[in-house]
Amino acid sequence: MDGGDQGEAAESTGHGLAGPGHEARTIDPAEVWRRVSDAGIRLLRIPTPFAVGRVNTYLIEDEPLTLIDSGPNSGKALDELRRQLDALGRRIEELELIVVSHQHIDHMGLVDIVAKRSGAEVAAIDILAPFLAHYADEAERDDRFAAELMREHGIPEDMVTALRSVSNTFRGWGSRADVTRELRDGERIELRDRRLEVQLRPGHSPSDTLFWDAERRILIGADHLLGHISSNPLLSRPLDGSAERPKALLNYMASLRRTRELPAEIVLPGHGEPLTNHVALIDERLAMHERRAERLLELISGEPMTAYQLAHQLWGNVAVTQAFLTLSEVIGHMDLLVERGLATERRSNGTIRFCATDKAGNPARSGG
């Protein structure tokens, strides 16, 4: 029931500190675009119907001619993709390889149409291939997963029903696609003039995949790290068939720490402008998640609360209009507190409440 990125939770960005082993260097925007252009990478900004705005797709003028992500499944997006390719002297029919960064519909919705018109190979991380092949069924399973999760964490049934209806309207922006080349974490995509290392970074979604050009120190990062908003670690059904719910925020924080170690100088994101100091931004985002966890611990120290109640405390009415997104944020941070032994879950009559623990790890006494 996430619907892609239409409800990215906004976070202001400031100036972080570079970590050990990474010397911060300010790169002039003109130099950034010169380096990107010299690398044969062209930015295409494709419209979406979502609050996050246009999605960035990237044309790599190499052999094979490669497109990373496609935009959502709409006539407007397809027309704009065609127009922007035409402006570069290219046509959809010339594309030879389409690479999918992750499972959200604003990034993969047009893949099938573009692949059929061009005959291009479609590449995606291996765990994503079955999801794309059976998109309609997978989307329905995602919705059932989200609905059950919302009920467990205190969202009223009428809201769950309404949100499922909204989610159904979003499905058409996605589409099935056949992956003809399954990628594995750590392998390289070999083009004529470059190698792109495939790096799986679960968190924002289970299939988030980065593409690292070590020679040019350019990272194509999709929605793993965005400059103007923080990427929601969305609660998602596991793609590997396991029964346990992935701990999205814990996975995301671990993924960020891995990305922090890359000597990247330019990060090309899925939305917004290029990033030139990923270490500082990652440090800032990690600190933001720590602050949010501390705030939630304060709230449950008074009395046990459901994730929905906690979302209301933090975001007010946004917890209604963007219920699943805010729920994902809260549960992610509660996963963090539970892992550290600072909180625990109580289930009663099918509803989960979180409570703080004492120093021995037992539920703290409260009036709740």
C-alpha positions as CSV (number, residue, x, y, z in Angstrom):
1,M,0.0,0.0,0.0
2,D,3.0,2.3,-0.4
3,G,2.1,3.4,-3.9
4,G,5.7,4.3,-4.7
5,D,7.1,7.6,-3.5
6,Q,4.0,9.8,-3.5
7,G,4.2,10.5,0.2
8,E,7.9,10.9,1.0
9,A,8.1,12.3,4.5
10,A,9.8,15.7,4.3
11,E,12.9,16.4,6.3
12,S,14.9,19.7,6.1
13,T,18.5,19.2,5.3
14,G,21.4,21.1,6.8
15,H,25.1,20.7,6.9
16,G,26.6,17.6,8.4
17,L,30.2,16.7,9.2
18,A,32.4,14.6,7.1
19,G,33.3,11.3,8.7
20,P,36.8,9.8,9.2
21,G,38.6,9.0,6.0
22,H,36.4,11.2,3.9
23,E,37.6,14.7,3.1
24,A,34.6,17.0,2.4
25,R,35.0,18.8,-0.9
26,T,32.7,21.3,-2.3
27,I,32.1,20.8,-6.0
28,D,30.7,23.6,-8.0
29,P,27.3,22.7,-9.7
30,A,28.8,23.6,-13.1
31,E,31.6,21.1,-12.5
32,V,29.1,18.5,-11.4
33,W,27.1,18.8,-14.6
34,R,30.3,18.9,-16.7
35,R,31.6,15.7,-15.2
36,V,28.2,14.0,-15.6
37,S,28.0,15.2,-19.2
38,D,31.6,14.1,-19.9
39,A,30.6,10.7,-18.5
40,G,27.9,10.4,-21.2
41,I,25.1,10.5,-18.6
42,R,22.0,12.5,-19.5
43,L,19.3,13.3,-17.0
44,L,15.7,12.9,-18.0
45,R,13.1,14.3,-15.6
46,I,9.8,12.4,-16.1
47,P,6.5,13.6,-14.6
48,T,4.7,11.6,-11.9
49,P,1.3,12.1,-10.3
50,F,2.9,11.9,-6.9
51,A,3.8,14.6,-4.3
52,V,7.5,13.8,-4.7
53,G,7.3,15.3,-8.2
54,R,9.3,14.3,-11.3
55,V,11.4,11.2,-11.2
56,N,15.0,11.2,-12.5
57,T,15.8,8.6,-15.2
58,Y,19.3,8.5,-16.7
59,L,20.4,7.8,-20.2
60,I,23.9,6.4,-20.5
61,E,25.3,7.0,-24.0
62,D,27.5,4.0,-24.2
63,E,27.2,0.6,-25.8
64,P,24.7,-0.8,-25.2
65,L,22.6,2.4,-25.0
66,T,21.3,2.2,-21.5
67,L,18.3,3.7,-19.6
68,I,18.2,3.5,-15.9
69,D,14.6,3.6,-14.7
70,S,11.6,4.6,-16.8
71,G,9.0,6.7,-15.0
72,P,5.4,5.7,-14.2
73,N,3.0,4.0,-16.5
74,S,1.2,6.9,-18.1
75,G,0.8,8.5,-21.5
76,K,2.1,11.8,-20.2
77,A,5.3,10.1,-18.9
78,L,5.8,8.2,-22.1
79,D,5.3,11.3,-24.2
80,E,7.8,13.2,-22.0
81,L,10.3,10.4,-22.2
82,R,10.1,10.3,-25.9
83,R,10.4,14.1,-26.2
84,Q,13.4,14.3,-23.9
85,L,15.1,11.5,-25.8
86,D,14.3,13.3,-29.1
87,A,16.0,16.5,-27.8
88,L,19.1,14.4,-27.3
89,G,18.9,13.0,-30.8
90,R,17.8,9.6,-29.5
91,R,14.7,7.5,-29.9
92,I,13.1,4.9,-27.6
93,E,13.6,2.3,-30.4
94,E,17.4,2.8,-30.0
95,L,17.6,1.7,-26.4
96,E,19.4,-1.6,-25.9
97,L,19.4,-2.0,-22.1
98,I,16.9,-0.9,-19.4
99,V,18.0,-1.1,-15.8
100,V,15.5,-1.1,-12.9
101,S,16.7,0.5,-9.7
102,H,13.9,-0.8,-7.4
103,Q,10.3,-1.9,-7.2
104,H,8.4,1.4,-6.8
105,I,6.0,2.3,-9.6
106,D,7.4,5.8,-10.4
107,H,10.6,4.1,-11.4
108,M,9.5,0.9,-13.2
109,G,6.0,1.6,-14.6
110,L,7.0,2.2,-18.2
111,V,9.6,-0.6,-18.4
112,D,7.4,-3.1,-20.3
113,I,6.2,-0.6,-22.9
114,V,9.7,0.8,-23.5
115,A,11.2,-2.7,-23.7
116,K,8.7,-3.9,-26.2
117,R,9.1,-0.8,-28.4
118,S,12.9,-1.0,-28.4
119,G,13.6,-4.7,-27.9
120,A,15.9,-3.7,-25.1
121,E,17.2,-6.2,-22.5
122,V,15.8,-5.6,-19.0
123,A,18.1,-5.9,-16.1
124,A,17.2,-5.8,-12.4
125,I,18.4,-7.3,-9.1
126,D,17.5,-11.0,-9.0
127,I,15.1,-10.8,-6.1
128,L,13.0,-8.2,-8.0
129,A,12.5,-10.3,-11.2
130,P,9.5,-12.4,-9.8
131,F,7.8,-9.2,-8.5
132,L,8.0,-7.5,-11.9
133,A,6.8,-10.6,-13.7
134,H,3.7,-11.0,-11.6
135,Y,3.2,-7.3,-10.7
136,A,-0.6,-7.4,-10.3
137,D,-0.6,-10.3,-7.9
138,E,2.4,-9.0,-6.0
139,A,0.7,-5.6,-5.6
140,E,-2.4,-7.3,-4.2
141,R,-0.2,-9.2,-1.7
142,D,1.5,-6.0,-0.8
143,D,-1.9,-4.4,0.0
144,R,-3.0,-7.3,2.1
145,F,0.3,-7.2,4.0
146,A,-0.1,-3.5,4.6
147,A,-3.7,-3.7,5.7
148,E,-3.0,-6.4,8.3
149,L,0.0,-4.4,9.6
150,M,-2.2,-1.3,9.9
151,R,-4.9,-3.2,11.8
152,E,-2.3,-4.7,14.2
153,H,-0.9,-1.3,15.0
154,G,-4.1,0.5,15.8
155,I,-5.4,2.1,12.6
156,P,-9.2,2.0,12.5
157,E,-10.8,-0.4,10.1
158,D,-12.6,2.3,8.1
159,M,-9.3,4.0,7.5
160,V,-7.7,0.7,6.4
161,T,-10.6,0.2,3.9
162,A,-10.2,3.7,2.5
163,L,-6.4,3.4,2.2
164,R,-6.8,0.1,0.3
165,S,-9.1,1.8,-2.1
166,V,-6.6,4.6,-2.7
167,S,-3.8,2.1,-3.2
168,N,-5.9,0.3,-5.8
169,T,-6.0,3.6,-7.8
170,F,-2.2,3.7,-7.8
171,R,-1.6,0.3,-9.2
172,G,-2.2,1.4,-12.8
173,W,0.9,3.6,-12.6
174,G,2.9,0.4,-12.4
175,S,3.1,-2.5,-14.8
176,R,4.5,-6.0,-15.1
177,A,7.8,-6.5,-16.9
178,D,10.0,-9.4,-17.9
179,V,13.5,-9.3,-16.5
180,T,15.8,-10.8,-19.1
181,R,19.0,-10.3,-17.1
182,E,19.0,-10.9,-13.4
183,L,21.7,-9.0,-11.5
184,R,23.4,-10.1,-8.4
185,D,24.8,-8.0,-5.6
186,G,28.5,-7.2,-6.3
187,E,28.5,-8.1,-10.0
188,R,29.4,-5.6,-12.7
189,I,27.5,-4.4,-15.7
190,E,30.0,-4.1,-18.4
191,L,29.5,-1.4,-21.0
192,R,31.9,-0.4,-23.7
193,D,33.4,2.6,-21.8
194,R,32.6,1.8,-18.1
195,R,31.8,-0.8,-15.5
196,L,28.9,-0.3,-13.1
197,E,29.1,-2.3,-9.9
198,V,25.7,-3.5,-8.7
199,Q,25.1,-2.8,-5.0
200,L,22.0,-4.0,-3.2
201,R,21.0,-1.5,-0.5
202,P,17.7,-2.6,1.1
203,G,15.8,-0.2,3.3
204,H,13.7,2.3,1.3
205,S,12.5,-0.8,-0.4
206,P,13.8,-4.4,-0.3
207,S,15.1,-4.1,-3.8
208,D,16.9,-0.8,-3.7
209,T,19.9,-1.1,-6.0
210,L,22.8,1.3,-6.6
211,F,25.1,1.4,-9.6
212,W,28.7,2.5,-8.8
213,D,31.2,3.8,-11.4
214,A,34.4,3.6,-9.4
215,E,36.6,5.1,-12.1
216,R,34.5,8.3,-12.3
217,R,33.4,8.2,-8.7
218,I,29.8,8.6,-9.7
219,L,27.1,6.7,-7.9
220,I,23.6,6.3,-9.5
221,G,21.6,6.0,-6.3
222,A,17.9,6.1,-7.1
223,D,15.9,6.8,-3.9
224,H,18.5,5.4,-1.5
225,L,19.7,8.9,-0.7
226,L,17.9,12.1,-1.7
227,G,18.9,15.6,-0.9
228,H,15.7,17.5,-0.3
229,I,13.8,14.9,1.6
230,S,14.6,11.8,3.6
231,S,13.8,8.5,1.9
232,N,11.1,6.6,3.9
233,P,12.2,3.2,5.1
234,L,8.9,1.7,4.0
235,L,7.5,-1.4,5.6
236,S,7.5,-4.0,2.9
237,R,6.6,-7.6,2.4
238,P,9.8,-9.6,2.0
239,L,10.6,-10.5,-1.6
240,D,12.5,-13.7,-0.7
241,G,9.4,-15.5,0.6
242,S,10.4,-15.4,4.2
243,A,7.7,-15.1,6.9
244,E,9.4,-12.5,9.0
245,R,8.7,-8.8,8.3
246,P,11.9,-7.0,7.2
247,K,13.2,-4.4,9.7
248,A,13.1,-1.6,7.1
249,L,14.8,1.1,9.2
250,L,17.5,-1.2,10.6
251,N,18.2,-2.4,7.1
252,Y,18.2,1.1,5.8
253,M,20.6,2.4,8.4
254,A,23.0,-0.5,7.7
255,S,22.7,0.3,4.0
256,L,23.5,3.9,4.6
257,R,26.6,3.0,6.5
258,R,27.8,0.8,3.6
259,T,27.2,3.7,1.2
260,R,29.1,6.1,3.5
261,E,32.3,4.1,2.9
262,L,32.2,4.7,-0.9
263,P,34.6,7.3,-2.2
264,A,31.8,8.8,-4.3
265,E,32.1,12.4,-5.4
266,I,28.8,12.7,-7.2
267,V,25.5,10.9,-6.3
268,L,22.8,10.9,-9.0
269,P,19.5,10.5,-7.1
270,G,16.1,9.3,-8.2
271,H,14.6,12.8,-7.4
272,G,16.0,16.2,-7.1
273,E,19.6,17.5,-7.7
274,P,22.9,15.6,-7.7
275,L,24.6,15.2,-4.3
276,T,28.3,16.1,-3.7
277,N,28.9,15.2,-0.1
278,H,27.1,12.0,0.7
279,V,29.0,11.4,3.9
280,A,27.8,14.6,5.5
281,L,24.2,13.9,4.4
282,I,24.3,10.3,5.6
283,D,25.6,11.4,9.0
284,E,22.8,13.9,9.2
285,R,20.2,11.3,8.3
286,L,21.5,8.8,10.8
287,A,21.4,11.5,13.5
288,M,17.9,12.4,12.5
289,H,16.8,8.8,13.0
290,E,18.5,8.7,16.4
291,R,16.6,11.8,17.5
292,R,13.3,10.4,16.4
293,A,13.9,7.2,18.3
294,E,14.7,9.2,21.4
295,R,11.5,11.2,21.0
296,L,9.4,8.0,20.6
297,L,11.1,6.5,23.7
298,E,10.1,9.6,25.7
299,L,6.5,9.1,24.5
300,I,6.2,5.5,25.5
301,S,7.9,6.1,28.8
302,G,4.6,7.6,30.0
303,E,2.3,4.8,28.8
304,P,2.2,2.0,26.3
305,M,1.0,3.3,22.9
306,T,0.2,1.9,19.5
307,A,2.2,2.9,16.5
308,Y,-0.8,4.8,15.2
309,Q,-1.0,6.8,18.4
310,L,2.7,7.6,18.3
311,A,2.3,8.7,14.7
312,H,-0.4,11.1,15.8
313,Q,1.9,12.5,18.5
314,L,4.6,13.2,16.0
315,W,2.7,14.3,12.9
316,G,-0.9,15.1,13.8
317,N,-3.3,14.9,10.9
318,V,-0.5,13.7,8.6
319,A,-0.8,10.4,10.4
320,V,-4.3,10.2,8.8
321,T,-3.6,11.4,5.3
322,Q,-0.3,9.5,5.0
323,A,-1.1,6.7,7.5
324,F,1.1,3.9,6.1
325,L,4.1,6.1,5.5
326,T,4.0,7.5,9.1
327,L,3.3,4.0,10.4
328,S,6.4,2.8,8.6
329,E,8.5,5.5,10.2
330,V,7.2,4.8,13.7
331,I,7.5,1.0,13.5
332,G,11.0,1.3,12.1
333,H,12.1,3.4,15.0
334,M,10.4,1.0,17.5
335,D,12.4,-1.8,15.8
336,L,15.5,0.1,16.6
337,L,14.5,0.6,20.3
338,V,13.4,-3.0,20.7
339,E,16.7,-4.2,19.2
340,R,18.6,-2.1,21.8
341,G,16.5,-3.5,24.7
342,L,14.8,-0.1,25.4
343,A,11.3,-1.1,24.3
344,T,9.1,-4.1,23.9
345,E,5.9,-5.1,22.2
346,R,2.7,-6.0,24.0
347,R,-0.1,-7.7,22.0
348,S,-3.6,-7.6,23.4
349,N,-6.8,-8.5,21.4
350,G,-4.9,-8.4,18.2
351,T,-3.4,-4.9,18.7
352,I,0.3,-4.2,19.3
353,R,1.4,-1.6,21.8
354,F,4.9,-0.5,22.6
355,C,6.2,0.2,26.0
356,A,9.5,1.2,27.5
357,T,11.6,-1.3,29.4
358,D,13.5,-0.8,32.7
359,K,17.3,-1.3,33.0
360,A,16.7,-5.1,33.3
361,G,14.8,-5.2,30.0
362,N,11.4,-5.7,31.7
363,P,8.4,-3.6,30.7
364,A,8.5,-0.4,32.8
365,R,5.6,0.3,35.1
366,S,3.3,3.0,33.9
367,G,-0.2,4.1,34.2
368,G,-1.1,2.5,30.8
